[in-house]
Amino acid sequence: MKKLSLIVSILVFCFPALLFATHVAVLETISAKDALSLEEKQYLTDVLRSEAVKALPASKGFVIMTRENIQMMLPPGKAIEDCEGSCLVETGKNISADYVAQGRIGRFGSNLTITVELYETAGNKLIGSFAAKSPDVEQLEVEIRGKAQALFLMVSEKQLENELSKDAMFPAAPQVEPEAEPKAEVPVEPEEKAKWIWGGAIIGAFYSDFYDSQFGLANIQFNKNYSVKATGGDDLSGSYWGVGFDLGVGGLFLFNPYFGVRADVGASFVSGSGKSDVTVKLSDENKMSKSTDMEIEYSVQQFNVDIPVALRLMMPSLVYVEAGPMVSFNLYSKHKSTITDEFGTEDYEADGGLKAFEFDVVAGIGVMRRIGSSFLDFNLRFVLGLTPLCDTPDSPKTWQGRFNIAYWFI
């Protein structure tokens, strides 16, 4: 079980850090025709992005997306410069940003003007903006540096509000803050109705192992006039490991923003092997004994149908934990043992041999991220088998570490 402890420690501490970050995108500054050159607009975008980094540091869980990140995630044929208003929010969803900002350059008399707007993509809401004007682009940079940090700090305030009172899966009605200065009305999409039942597809990969077994080496039956003792069974169990993958469908049923149930039906395939040196000692009733050393390599393949049902406890906008039972039906299995001793090498193969039914418990941790009108569900689960895999004495039980991604879109 030492391998399990190491895997749990690494994944539990690294998994939340990778997935819980709040992503903020600063799109390219747009301008009226001939107001600024392309290089000047890109520079002002970089200024906005640098101020966002100052206001929203990575140490507090924020990721400011780079120009290259944004361009890579845009759909084919999509140009950032073409988007503003509600289209700006849609672009933010397409690139998986939680918040999106953009500057717009214009002219007012002999002055250059800039308006920067900041949107929350999940609720299609304008959460803040500022406007400034100056006689030239150098002074415009000074104005941006003086006002941008206060704007981006609204993201931190909004995140705190969400963490305390809202869950990302239950969006509130969009609101537009009143502006001190008259400006064009921002198109706002209608309120998104909360959805309580989701369906989707699931794909995953997992590490598989056995525990509580010496693979029968501790219970060798030979003859009533002889006793057999084998050493090295623990080493064979300790060296065994396997990998697998699964595909399936699932349903997510939400009672409220804090509690839900997820049920999956999936097909899984796993292949594993172990190898160890074993010493076998044969003794008769007269206490005469003979020992032989051998090398045993054991492998098994399984094809199962797994049905986990987990109760989910959700912490709004943060993380969820879940636990519940899982039943597994074995449809196919194949075993192979290769034994090498002083007399040579022998292979033993057999199909079947595993029980048709296995009962396990699962516990997991995960996070969900909105992708447009759908959700990606990143999930790390640990499976512990409670029933033996075979009817033979010293039969092993299963433990697994599973990482899967569910796409909830139905």
Secondary structure in CASP SS format (residue, H / E / C, confidence):
PFRMAT SS
TARGET T0000
AUTHOR 0000-0000-0000
METHOD secondary structure of the structure
MODEL  1
M C 1.00
K H 1.00
K H 1.00
L H 1.00
S H 1.00
L H 1.00
I H 1.00
V H 1.00
S H 1.00
I H 1.00
L H 1.00
V H 1.00
F H 1.00
C H 1.00
F H 1.00
P H 1.00
A H 1.00
L H 1.00
L H 1.00
F C 1.00
A C 1.00
T E 1.00
H E 1.00
V E 1.00
A E 1.00
V E 1.00
L C 1.00
E C 1.00
T C 1.00
I E 1.00
S E 1.00
A C 1.00
K C 1.00
D C 1.00
A C 1.00
L C 1.00
S C 1.00
L H 1.00
E H 1.00
E H 1.00
K H 1.00
Q H 1.00
Y H 1.00
L H 1.00
T H 1.00
D H 1.00
V H 1.00
L H 1.00
R H 1.00
S H 1.00
E H 1.00
A H 1.00
V H 1.00
K H 1.00
A H 1.00
L C 1.00
P C 1.00
A H 1.00
S H 1.00
K H 1.00
G C 1.00
F E 1.00
V E 1.00
I E 1.00
M E 1.00
T C 1.00
R H 1.00
E H 1.00
N H 1.00
I H 1.00
Q H 1.00
M H 1.00
M H 1.00
L C 1.00
P C 1.00
P C 1.00
G C 1.00
K C 1.00
A C 1.00
I H 1.00
E H 1.00
D H 1.00
C C 1.00
E C 1.00
G C 1.00
S H 1.00
C H 1.00
L H 1.00
V H 1.00
E H 1.00
T H 1.00
G H 1.00
K H 1.00
N H 1.00
I C 1.00
S C 1.00
A C 1.00
D C 1.00
Y E 1.00
V E 1.00
A E 1.00
Q E 1.00
G E 1.00
R E 1.00
I E 1.00
G E 1.00
R E 1.00
F E 1.00
G C 1.00
S C 1.00
N E 1.00
L E 1.00
T E 1.00
I E 1.00
T E 1.00
V E 1.00
E E 1.00
L E 1.00
Y E 1.00
E E 1.00
T C 1.00
A C 1.00
G C 1.00
N C 1.00
K E 1.00
L E 1.00
I E 1.00
G E 1.00
S E 1.00
F E 1.00
A E 1.00
A E 1.00
K E 1.00
S E 1.00
P C 1.00
D C 1.00
V H 1.00
E H 1.00
Q H 1.00
L H 1.00
E H 1.00
V H 1.00
E H 1.00
I H 1.00
R H 1.00
G H 1.00
K H 1.00
A H 1.00
Q H 1.00
A H 1.00
L H 1.00
F H 1.00
L H 1.00
M H 1.00
V H 1.00
S H 1.00
E H 1.00
K H 1.00
Q H 1.00
L H 1.00
E H 1.00
N H 1.00
E H 1.00
L H 1.00
S H 1.00
K C 1.00
D C 1.00
A C 1.00
M C 1.00
F C 1.00
P C 1.00
A C 1.00
A C 1.00
P C 1.00
Q C 1.00
V E 1.00
E C 1.00
P C 1.00
E C 1.00
A C 1.00
E C 1.00
P C 1.00
K C 1.00
A C 1.00
E C 1.00
V C 1.00
P C 1.00
V C 1.00
E C 1.00
P C 1.00
E C 1.00
E C 1.00
K C 1.00
A C 1.00
K C 1.00
W C 1.00
I E 1.00
W E 1.00
G E 1.00
G E 1.00
A E 1.00
I E 1.00
I E 1.00
G E 1.00
A E 1.00
F E 1.00
Y E 1.00
S E 1.00
D E 1.00
F E 1.00
Y E 1.00
D C 1.00
S C 1.00
Q C 1.00
F C 1.00
G C 1.00
L C 1.00
A C 1.00
N C 1.00
I C 1.00
Q C 1.00
F C 1.00
N C 1.00
K C 1.00
N C 1.00
Y E 1.00
S E 1.00
V E 1.00
K E 1.00
A E 1.00
T E 1.00
G C 1.00
G H 1.00
D H 1.00
D H 1.00
L H 1.00
S H 1.00
G H 1.00
S H 1.00
Y C 1.00
W E 1.00
G E 1.00
V E 1.00
G E 1.00
F E 1.00
D E 1.00
L E 1.00
G E 1.00
V E 1.00
G E 1.00
G E 1.00
L E 1.00
F E 1.00
L E 1.00
F C 1.00
N C 1.00
P C 1.00
Y C 1.00
F E 1.00
G E 1.00
V E 1.00
R E 1.00
A E 1.00
D E 1.00
V E 1.00
G E 1.00
A E 1.00
S E 1.00
F E 1.00
V E 1.00
S E 1.00
G E 1.00
S E 1.00
G E 1.00
K E 1.00
S E 1.00
D E 1.00
V E 1.00
T E 1.00
V E 1.00
K E 1.00
L E 1.00
S E 1.00
D E 1.00
E C 1.00
N C 1.00
K C 1.00
M C 1.00
S E 1.00
K E 1.00
S E 1.00
T E 1.00
D E 1.00
M E 1.00
E E 1.00
I E 1.00
E E 1.00
Y E 1.00
S E 1.00
V E 1.00
Q E 1.00
Q E 1.00
F E 1.00
N E 1.00
V E 1.00
D E 1.00
I E 1.00
P E 1.00
V E 1.00
A E 1.00
L E 1.00
R E 1.00
L E 1.00
M E 1.00
M E 1.00
P C 1.00
S C 1.00
L C 1.00
V E 1.00
Y E 1.00
V E 1.00
E E 1.00
A E 1.00
G E 1.00
P E 1.00
M E 1.00
V E 1.00
S E 1.00
F E 1.00
N E 1.00
L E 1.00
Y E 1.00
S E 1.00
K E 1.00
H E 1.00
K E 1.00
S E 1.00
T E 1.00
I E 1.00
T E 1.00
D E 1.00
E C 1.00
F C 1.00
G E 1.00
T E 1.00
E E 1.00
D E 1.00
Y E 1.00
E E 1.00
A E 1.00
D E 1.00
G C 1.00
G C 1.00
L C 1.00
K C 1.00
A C 1.00
F E 1.00
E E 1.00
F E 1.00
D E 1.00
V E 1.00
V E 1.00
A E 1.00
G E 1.00
I E 1.00
G E 1.00
V E 1.00
M E 1.00
R E 1.00
R E 1.00
I E 1.00
G C 1.00
S C 1.00
S E 1.00
F E 1.00
L E 1.00
D E 1.00
F E 1.00
N E 1.00
L E 1.00
R E 1.00
F E 1.00
V E 1.00
L E 1.00
G E 1.00
L C 1.00
T C 1.00
P C 1.00
L C 1.00
C C 1.00
D C 1.00
T C 1.00
P C 1.00
D C 1.00
S C 1.00
P C 1.00
K E 1.00
T E 1.00
W E 1.00
Q E 1.00
G E 1.00
R E 1.00
F E 1.00
N E 1.00
I E 1.00
A E 1.00
Y E 1.00
W E 1.00
F C 1.00
I C 1.00
END
